[in-house]
């Protein structure tokens, strides 16, 4: 008998009794378990060599039930230990927050563009590259106090620009 006909025959003749069998241990999953059992039968390398298809299907259904019950037990165990995912805050900001951050960033970049080149360099070297005033002074051949004054002037400019909304 061709494989397609064999599977069709087995499904028509044994599906209902297998659903009843699975339903004795897991009513809500019985249909899924039987469907999974037939899928496992289809994965058999040579299903035509099986001597007793009905017994084999019962064995597959029993094993599938055990697998489903194990998965369910794991889900129930960890579900009680984890918070409800819908109650957790979103990791990505809302559109309004993202828009606000984008506007702030645009304002900061405009304020930085409005700085004299030396102040902008000192500000970026200190805030973004993490260099100390001493390191910046050596790099630019300036005293530490001059670097500090230039940095604070740049900081004041950025702060004033953020309050006024103009660079």
Helices and strands as residue ranges (DSSP letters): H 3-23, G 27-29, H 30-42, G 47-49, H 53-81, G 85-87, H 95-113, H 117-127, H 133-140, H 144-164
